[in-house]
């Protein structure tokens, strides 16, 4: 019984770790894209207003 529990916990732990890494990378990529696009909008704001 303990062996089955050990294998289940190992699989769940590995899966959770993989999902965490994917979420981290996606969050960093999305944040970077938002910062770049926001900076471009602020930079081009003066062209729109003139």
CHARMM internal coordinates of N, CA and C (Angstrom, degrees):
IC EDIT
DIST 1 N 1 CA 1.4548
DIST 1 CA 1 C 1.5284
ANGL 1 N 1 CA 1 C 110.90
DIST 1 C 2 N 1.3214
ANGL 1 CA 1 C 2 N 116.23
DIHE 1 N 1 CA 1 C 2 N -41.92
DIST 2 N 2 CA 1.4656
ANGL 1 C 2 N 2 CA 119.95
DIHE 1 CA 1 C 2 N 2 CA -179.72
DIST 2 CA 2 C 1.5170
ANGL 2 N 2 CA 2 C 112.03
DIHE 1 C 2 N 2 CA 2 C -64.96
DIST 2 C 3 N 1.3329
ANGL 2 CA 2 C 3 N 115.98
DIHE 2 N 2 CA 2 C 3 N -33.71
DIST 3 N 3 CA 1.4590
ANGL 2 C 3 N 3 CA 120.33
DIHE 2 CA 2 C 3 N 3 CA -179.79
DIST 3 CA 3 C 1.5364
ANGL 3 N 3 CA 3 C 110.82
DIHE 2 C 3 N 3 CA 3 C -67.08
DIST 3 C 4 N 1.3304
ANGL 3 CA 3 C 4 N 116.89
DIHE 3 N 3 CA 3 C 4 N -41.07
DIST 4 N 4 CA 1.4643
ANGL 3 C 4 N 4 CA 121.68
DIHE 3 CA 3 C 4 N 4 CA 178.20
DIST 4 CA 4 C 1.5213
ANGL 4 N 4 CA 4 C 110.28
DIHE 3 C 4 N 4 CA 4 C -64.23
DIST 4 C 5 N 1.3198
ANGL 4 CA 4 C 5 N 116.66
DIHE 4 N 4 CA 4 C 5 N -42.56
DIST 5 N 5 CA 1.4660
ANGL 4 C 5 N 5 CA 121.47
DIHE 4 CA 4 C 5 N 5 CA 178.00
DIST 5 CA 5 C 1.5228
ANGL 5 N 5 CA 5 C 110.57
DIHE 4 C 5 N 5 CA 5 C -63.49
DIST 5 C 6 N 1.3169
ANGL 5 CA 5 C 6 N 117.56
DIHE 5 N 5 CA 5 C 6 N -41.99
DIST 6 N 6 CA 1.4644
ANGL 5 C 6 N 6 CA 122.31
DIHE 5 CA 5 C 6 N 6 CA 179.35
DIST 6 CA 6 C 1.5308
ANGL 6 N 6 CA 6 C 110.69
DIHE 5 C 6 N 6 CA 6 C -60.59
DIST 6 C 7 N 1.3353
ANGL 6 CA 6 C 7 N 117.58
DIHE 6 N 6 CA 6 C 7 N -44.10
DIST 7 N 7 CA 1.4635
ANGL 6 C 7 N 7 CA 121.31
DIHE 6 CA 6 C 7 N 7 CA 179.90
DIST 7 CA 7 C 1.5269
ANGL 7 N 7 CA 7 C 111.00
DIHE 6 C 7 N 7 CA 7 C -66.11
DIST 7 C 8 N 1.3316
ANGL 7 CA 7 C 8 N 116.77
DIHE 7 N 7 CA 7 C 8 N -40.43
DIST 8 N 8 CA 1.4628
ANGL 7 C 8 N 8 CA 120.66
DIHE 7 CA 7 C 8 N 8 CA 179.58
DIST 8 CA 8 C 1.5157
ANGL 8 N 8 CA 8 C 111.03
DIHE 7 C 8 N 8 CA 8 C -64.26
DIST 8 C 9 N 1.3165
ANGL 8 CA 8 C 9 N 116.82
DIHE 8 N 8 CA 8 C 9 N -45.12
DIST 9 N 9 CA 1.4675
ANGL 8 C 9 N 9 CA 121.30
DIHE 8 CA 8 C 9 N 9 CA 179.41
DIST 9 CA 9 C 1.5249
ANGL 9 N 9 CA 9 C 110.27
DIHE 8 C 9 N 9 CA 9 C -64.09
DIST 9 C 10 N 1.3047
ANGL 9 CA 9 C 10 N 117.84
DIHE 9 N 9 CA 9 C 10 N -37.54
DIST 10 N 10 CA 1.4700
ANGL 9 C 10 N 10 CA 121.39
DIHE 9 CA 9 C 10 N 10 CA 179.02
DIST 10 CA 10 C 1.5280
ANGL 10 N 10 CA 10 C 111.04
DIHE 9 C 10 N 10 CA 10 C -64.32
DIST 10 C 11 N 1.3427
ANGL 10 CA 10 C 11 N 116.76
DIHE 10 N 10 CA 10 C 11 N -43.15
DIST 11 N 11 CA 1.4712
ANGL 10 C 11 N 11 CA 120.24
DIHE 10 CA 10 C 11 N 11 CA 179.29
DIST 11 CA 11 C 1.5198
ANGL 11 N 11 CA 11 C 111.16
DIHE 10 C 11 N 11 CA 11 C -65.74
DIST 11 C 12 N 1.3137
ANGL 11 CA 11 C 12 N 116.00
DIHE 11 N 11 CA 11 C 12 N -45.29
DIST 12 N 12 CA 1.4639
ANGL 11 C 12 N 12 CA 119.97
DIHE 11 CA 11 C 12 N 12 CA -179.29
DIST 12 CA 12 C 1.5260
ANGL 12 N 12 CA 12 C 110.23
DIHE 11 C 12 N 12 CA 12 C -64.15
DIST 12 C 13 N 1.3086
ANGL 12 CA 12 C 13 N 117.83
DIHE 12 N 12 CA 12 C 13 N -41.40
DIST 13 N 13 CA 1.4613
ANGL 12 C 13 N 13 CA 121.44
DIHE 12 CA 12 C 13 N 13 CA 178.75
DIST 13 CA 13 C 1.5178
ANGL 13 N 13 CA 13 C 111.88
DIHE 12 C 13 N 13 CA 13 C -63.09
DIST 13 C 14 N 1.3183
ANGL 13 CA 13 C 14 N 116.93
DIHE 13 N 13 CA 13 C 14 N -42.68
DIST 14 N 14 CA 1.4649
ANGL 13 C 14 N 14 CA 120.68
DIHE 13 CA 13 C 14 N 14 CA 178.05
DIST 14 CA 14 C 1.5110
ANGL 14 N 14 CA 14 C 112.28
DIHE 13 C 14 N 14 CA 14 C -65.40
DIST 14 C 15 N 1.3252
ANGL 14 CA 14 C 15 N 116.29
DIHE 14 N 14 CA 14 C 15 N -41.54
DIST 15 N 15 CA 1.4597
ANGL 14 C 15 N 15 CA 120.38
DIHE 14 CA 14 C 15 N 15 CA 178.65
DIST 15 CA 15 C 1.5171
ANGL 15 N 15 CA 15 C 112.13
DIHE 14 C 15 N 15 CA 15 C -65.15
DIST 15 C 16 N 1.3246
ANGL 15 CA 15 C 16 N 115.80
DIHE 15 N 15 CA 15 C 16 N -42.11
DIST 16 N 16 CA 1.4607
ANGL 15 C 16 N 16 CA 120.11
DIHE 15 CA 15 C 16 N 16 CA 178.52
DIST 16 CA 16 C 1.5217
ANGL 16 N 16 CA 16 C 111.13
DIHE 15 C 16 N 16 CA 16 C -64.14
DIST 16 C 17 N 1.2961
ANGL 16 CA 16 C 17 N 117.02
DIHE 16 N 16 CA 16 C 17 N -39.62
DIST 17 N 17 CA 1.4616
ANGL 16 C 17 N 17 CA 121.14
DIHE 16 CA 16 C 17 N 17 CA 177.86
DIST 17 CA 17 C 1.5279
ANGL 17 N 17 CA 17 C 110.63
DIHE 16 C 17 N 17 CA 17 C -63.50
DIST 17 C 18 N 1.3260
ANGL 17 CA 17 C 18 N 117.28
DIHE 17 N 17 CA 17 C 18 N -43.63
DIST 18 N 18 CA 1.4686
ANGL 17 C 18 N 18 CA 120.72
DIHE 17 CA 17 C 18 N 18 CA 179.61
DIST 18 CA 18 C 1.5283
ANGL 18 N 18 CA 18 C 111.03
DIHE 17 C 18 N 18 CA 18 C -63.94
DIST 18 C 19 N 1.3188
ANGL 18 CA 18 C 19 N 117.00
DIHE 18 N 18 CA 18 C 19 N -44.33
DIST 19 N 19 CA 1.4670
ANGL 18 C 19 N 19 CA 120.59
DIHE 18 CA 18 C 19 N 19 CA 178.98
DIST 19 CA 19 C 1.5240
ANGL 19 N 19 CA 19 C 110.25
DIHE 18 C 19 N 19 CA 19 C -63.31
DIST 19 C 20 N 1.3174
ANGL 19 CA 19 C 20 N 117.55
DIHE 19 N 19 CA 19 C 20 N -40.14
DIST 20 N 20 CA 1.4613
ANGL 19 C 20 N 20 CA 121.30
DIHE 19 CA 19 C 20 N 20 CA 178.18
DIST 20 CA 20 C 1.5198
ANGL 20 N 20 CA 20 C 112.20
DIHE 19 C 20 N 20 CA 20 C -60.90
DIST 20 C 21 N 1.3061
ANGL 20 CA 20 C 21 N 117.23
DIHE 20 N 20 CA 20 C 21 N -41.79
DIST 21 N 21 CA 1.4628
ANGL 20 C 21 N 21 CA 121.49
DIHE 20 CA 20 C 21 N 21 CA 179.24
DIST 21 CA 21 C 1.5300
ANGL 21 N 21 CA 21 C 110.25
DIHE 20 C 21 N 21 CA 21 C -65.65
DIST 21 C 22 N 1.3298
ANGL 21 CA 21 C 22 N 116.92
DIHE 21 N 21 CA 21 C 22 N -41.79
DIST 22 N 22 CA 1.4661
ANGL 21 C 22 N 22 CA 120.74
DIHE 21 CA 21 C 22 N 22 CA 179.27
DIST 22 CA 22 C 1.5169
ANGL 22 N 22 CA 22 C 110.76
DIHE 21 C 22 N 22 CA 22 C -63.32
DIST 22 C 23 N 1.3311
ANGL 22 CA 22 C 23 N 117.02
DIHE 22 N 22 CA 22 C 23 N -44.28
DIST 23 N 23 CA 1.4636
ANGL 22 C 23 N 23 CA 121.04
DIHE 22 CA 22 C 23 N 23 CA 179.42
DIST 23 CA 23 C 1.5223
ANGL 23 N 23 CA 23 C 110.63
DIHE 22 C 23 N 23 CA 23 C -64.09
DIST 23 C 24 N 1.3143
ANGL 23 CA 23 C 24 N 117.89
DIHE 23 N 23 CA 23 C 24 N -40.23
DIST 24 N 24 CA 1.4632
ANGL 23 C 24 N 24 CA 122.02
DIHE 23 CA 23 C 24 N 24 CA 179.17
DIST 24 CA 24 C 1.5204
ANGL 24 N 24 CA 24 C 111.22
DIHE 23 C 24 N 24 CA 24 C -62.16
DIST 24 C 25 N 1.3225
ANGL 24 CA 24 C 25 N 117.17
DIHE 24 N 24 CA 24 C 25 N -48.10
DIST 25 N 25 CA 1.4638
ANGL 24 C 25 N 25 CA 121.70
DIHE 24 CA 24 C 25 N 25 CA -178.86
DIST 25 CA 25 C 1.5302
ANGL 25 N 25 CA 25 C 110.03
DIHE 24 C 25 N 25 CA 25 C -64.35
DIST 25 C 26 N 1.3285
ANGL 25 CA 25 C 26 N 116.47
DIHE 25 N 25 CA 25 C 26 N -43.36
DIST 26 N 26 CA 1.4631
ANGL 25 C 26 N 26 CA 119.97
DIHE 25 CA 25 C 26 N 26 CA 179.79
DIST 26 CA 26 C 1.5213
ANGL 26 N 26 CA 26 C 110.90
DIHE 25 C 26 N 26 CA 26 C -63.57
DIST 26 C 27 N 1.3250
ANGL 26 CA 26 C 27 N 117.03
DIHE 26 N 26 CA 26 C 27 N -41.27
DIST 27 N 27 CA 1.4648
ANGL 26 C 27 N 27 CA 120.97
DIHE 26 CA 26 C 27 N 27 CA 179.18
DIST 27 CA 27 C 1.5168
ANGL 27 N 27 CA 27 C 112.49
DIHE 26 C 27 N 27 CA 27 C -64.28
DIST 27 C 28 N 1.3111
ANGL 27 CA 27 C 28 N 116.92
DIHE 27 N 27 CA 27 C 28 N -42.26
DIST 28 N 28 CA 1.4674
ANGL 27 C 28 N 28 CA 120.46
DIHE 27 CA 27 C 28 N 28 CA 179.19
DIST 28 CA 28 C 1.5275
ANGL 28 N 28 CA 28 C 110.17
DIHE 27 C 28 N 28 CA 28 C -65.80
DIST 28 C 29 N 1.3311
ANGL 28 CA 28 C 29 N 117.05
DIHE 28 N 28 CA 28 C 29 N -41.76
DIST 29 N 29 CA 1.4693
ANGL 28 C 29 N 29 CA 120.65
DIHE 28 CA 28 C 29 N 29 CA 179.59
DIST 29 CA 29 C 1.5280
ANGL 29 N 29 CA 29 C 110.77
DIHE 28 C 29 N 29 CA 29 C -64.59
DIST 29 C 30 N 1.3300
ANGL 29 CA 29 C 30 N 116.81
DIHE 29 N 29 CA 29 C 30 N -44.35
DIST 30 N 30 CA 1.4638
ANGL 29 C 30 N 30 CA 120.14
DIHE 29 CA 29 C 30 N 30 CA 179.88
DIST 30 CA 30 C 1.5233
ANGL 30 N 30 CA 30 C 111.16
DIHE 29 C 30 N 30 CA 30 C -65.09
DIST 30 C 31 N 1.3111
ANGL 30 CA 30 C 31 N 117.58
DIHE 30 N 30 CA 30 C 31 N -41.64
DIST 31 N 31 CA 1.4623
ANGL 30 C 31 N 31 CA 121.11
DIHE 30 CA 30 C 31 N 31 CA 178.51
DIST 31 CA 31 C 1.5118
ANGL 31 N 31 CA 31 C 112.11
DIHE 30 C 31 N 31 CA 31 C -62.73
DIST 31 C 32 N 1.3045
ANGL 31 CA 31 C 32 N 116.83
DIHE 31 N 31 CA 31 C 32 N -42.27
DIST 32 N 32 CA 1.4599
ANGL 31 C 32 N 32 CA 121.14
DIHE 31 CA 31 C 32 N 32 CA 178.82
DIST 32 CA 32 C 1.5272
ANGL 32 N 32 CA 32 C 111.23
DIHE 31 C 32 N 32 CA 32 C -63.45
DIST 32 C 33 N 1.3380
ANGL 32 CA 32 C 33 N 115.98
DIHE 32 N 32 CA 32 C 33 N -42.97
DIST 33 N 33 CA 1.4654
ANGL 32 C 33 N 33 CA 119.39
DIHE 32 CA 32 C 33 N 33 CA 178.89
DIST 33 CA 33 C 1.5251
ANGL 33 N 33 CA 33 C 111.24
DIHE 32 C 33 N 33 CA 33 C -63.94
DIST 33 C 34 N 1.3306
ANGL 33 CA 33 C 34 N 118.09
DIHE 33 N 33 CA 33 C 34 N -38.98
DIST 34 N 34 CA 1.4587
ANGL 33 C 34 N 34 CA 121.20
DIHE 33 CA 33 C 34 N 34 CA 178.92
DIST 34 CA 34 C 1.5246
ANGL 34 N 34 CA 34 C 111.57
DIHE 33 C 34 N 34 CA 34 C -65.09
DIST 34 C 35 N 1.3197
ANGL 34 CA 34 C 35 N 117.07
DIHE 34 N 34 CA 34 C 35 N -40.96
DIST 35 N 35 CA 1.4656
ANGL 34 C 35 N 35 CA 120.95
DIHE 34 CA 34 C 35 N 35 CA 179.12
DIST 35 CA 35 C 1.5282
ANGL 35 N 35 CA 35 C 110.24
DIHE 34 C 35 N 35 CA 35 C -64.39
DIST 35 C 36 N 1.3217
ANGL 35 CA 35 C 36 N 117.49
DIHE 35 N 35 CA 35 C 36 N -44.71
DIST 36 N 36 CA 1.4629
ANGL 35 C 36 N 36 CA 121.10
DIHE 35 CA 35 C 36 N 36 CA -178.95
DIST 36 CA 36 C 1.5290
ANGL 36 N 36 CA 36 C 110.59
DIHE 35 C 36 N 36 CA 36 C -64.26
DIST 36 C 37 N 1.3376
ANGL 36 CA 36 C 37 N 116.93
DIHE 36 N 36 CA 36 C 37 N -45.92
DIST 37 N 37 CA 1.4681
ANGL 36 C 37 N 37 CA 119.63
DIHE 36 CA 36 C 37 N 37 CA -179.79
DIST 37 CA 37 C 1.5245
ANGL 37 N 37 CA 37 C 111.40
DIHE 36 C 37 N 37 CA 37 C -65.75
DIST 37 C 38 N 1.3161
ANGL 37 CA 37 C 38 N 118.28
DIHE 37 N 37 CA 37 C 38 N -37.96
DIST 38 N 38 CA 1.4624
ANGL 37 C 38 N 38 CA 120.89
DIHE 37 CA 37 C 38 N 38 CA 177.16
DIST 38 CA 38 C 1.5121
ANGL 38 N 38 CA 38 C 111.78
DIHE 37 C 38 N 38 CA 38 C -63.60
DIST 38 C 39 N 1.3316
ANGL 38 CA 38 C 39 N 116.44
DIHE 38 N 38 CA 38 C 39 N -41.01
DIST 39 N 39 CA 1.4595
ANGL 38 C 39 N 39 CA 120.01
DIHE 38 CA 38 C 39 N 39 CA 178.46
DIST 39 CA 39 C 1.5272
ANGL 39 N 39 CA 39 C 111.16
DIHE 38 C 39 N 39 CA 39 C -64.87
DIST 39 C 40 N 1.3294
ANGL 39 CA 39 C 40 N 117.37
DIHE 39 N 39 CA 39 C 40 N -39.12
DIST 40 N 40 CA 1.4643
ANGL 39 C 40 N 40 CA 120.70
DIHE 39 CA 39 C 40 N 40 CA 178.21
DIST 40 CA 40 C 1.5302
ANGL 40 N 40 CA 40 C 110.80
DIHE 39 C 40 N 40 CA 40 C -64.67
DIST 40 C 41 N 1.3281
ANGL 40 CA 40 C 41 N 117.30
DIHE 40 N 40 CA 40 C 41 N -40.98
DIST 41 N 41 CA 1.4610
ANGL 40 C 41 N 41 CA 120.50
DIHE 40 CA 40 C 41 N 41 CA 178.92
DIST 41 CA 41 C 1.5256
ANGL 41 N 41 CA 41 C 111.47
DIHE 40 C 41 N 41 CA 41 C -63.50
DIST 41 C 42 N 1.3095
ANGL 41 CA 41 C 42 N 116.97
DIHE 41 N 41 CA 41 C 42 N -42.75
DIST 42 N 42 CA 1.4733
ANGL 41 C 42 N 42 CA 120.37
DIHE 41 CA 41 C 42 N 42 CA 179.30
DIST 42 CA 42 C 1.5199
ANGL 42 N 42 CA 42 C 109.98
DIHE 41 C 42 N 42 CA 42 C -65.45
DIST 42 C 43 N 1.3263
ANGL 42 CA 42 C 43 N 116.78
DIHE 42 N 42 CA 42 C 43 N -40.45
DIST 43 N 43 CA 1.4653
ANGL 42 C 43 N 43 CA 121.14
DIHE 42 CA 42 C 43 N 43 CA 179.87
DIST 43 CA 43 C 1.5330
ANGL 43 N 43 CA 43 C 111.20
DIHE 42 C 43 N 43 CA 43 C -63.35
DIST 43 C 44 N 1.3304
ANGL 43 CA 43 C 44 N 117.03
DIHE 43 N 43 CA 43 C 44 N -40.91
DIST 44 N 44 CA 1.4626
ANGL 43 C 44 N 44 CA 121.66
DIHE 43 CA 43 C 44 N 44 CA -176.57
DIST 44 CA 44 C 1.5245
ANGL 44 N 44 CA 44 C 112.99
DIHE 43 C 44 N 44 CA 44 C -87.89
DIST 44 C 45 N 1.2999
ANGL 44 CA 44 C 45 N 118.81
DIHE 44 N 44 CA 44 C 45 N -1.29
DIST 45 N 45 CA 1.4571
ANGL 44 C 45 N 45 CA 122.42
DIHE 44 CA 44 C 45 N 45 CA -179.07
DIST 45 CA 45 C 1.5209
ANGL 45 N 45 CA 45 C 110.97
DIHE 44 C 45 N 45 CA 45 C -61.12
DIST 45 C 46 N 1.2939
ANGL 45 CA 45 C 46 N 116.76
DIHE 45 N 45 CA 45 C 46 N -36.96
DIST 46 N 46 CA 1.4746
ANGL 45 C 46 N 46 CA 120.46
DIHE 45 CA 45 C 46 N 46 CA -177.78
DIST 46 CA 46 C 1.5205
ANGL 46 N 46 CA 46 C 111.99
DIHE 45 C 46 N 46 CA 46 C -68.37
DIST 46 C 47 N 1.3271
ANGL 46 CA 46 C 47 N 118.05
DIHE 46 N 46 CA 46 C 47 N -32.79
DIST 47 N 47 CA 1.4626
ANGL 46 C 47 N 47 CA 121.49
DIHE 46 CA 46 C 47 N 47 CA 177.91
DIST 47 CA 47 C 1.5319
ANGL 47 N 47 CA 47 C 110.43
DIHE 46 C 47 N 47 CA 47 C -68.00
DIST 47 C 48 N 1.2983
ANGL 47 CA 47 C 48 N 117.07
DIHE 47 N 47 CA 47 C 48 N -35.41
DIST 48 N 48 CA 1.4729
ANGL 47 C 48 N 48 CA 120.78
DIHE 47 CA 47 C 48 N 48 CA -179.49
DIST 48 CA 48 C 1.5272
ANGL 48 N 48 CA 48 C 110.29
DIHE 47 C 48 N 48 CA 48 C -71.72
DIST 48 C 49 N 1.3082
ANGL 48 CA 48 C 49 N 117.99
DIHE 48 N 48 CA 48 C 49 N -38.02
DIST 49 N 49 CA 1.4496
ANGL 48 C 49 N 49 CA 122.31
DIHE 48 CA 48 C 49 N 49 CA -174.82
DIST 49 CA 49 C 1.5240
ANGL 49 N 49 CA 49 C 113.06
DIHE 48 C 49 N 49 CA 49 C -76.40
DIST 49 C 50 N 1.3231
ANGL 49 CA 49 C 50 N 117.22
DIHE 49 N 49 CA 49 C 50 N -19.32
DIST 50 N 50 CA 1.4716
ANGL 49 C 50 N 50 CA 120.40
DIHE 49 CA 49 C 50 N 50 CA -177.71
DIST 50 CA 50 C 1.4964
ANGL 50 N 50 CA 50 C 111.12
DIHE 49 C 50 N 50 CA 50 C -87.99
END
COOR INIT
IC SEED 1 N 1 CA 1 C
IC BUILD
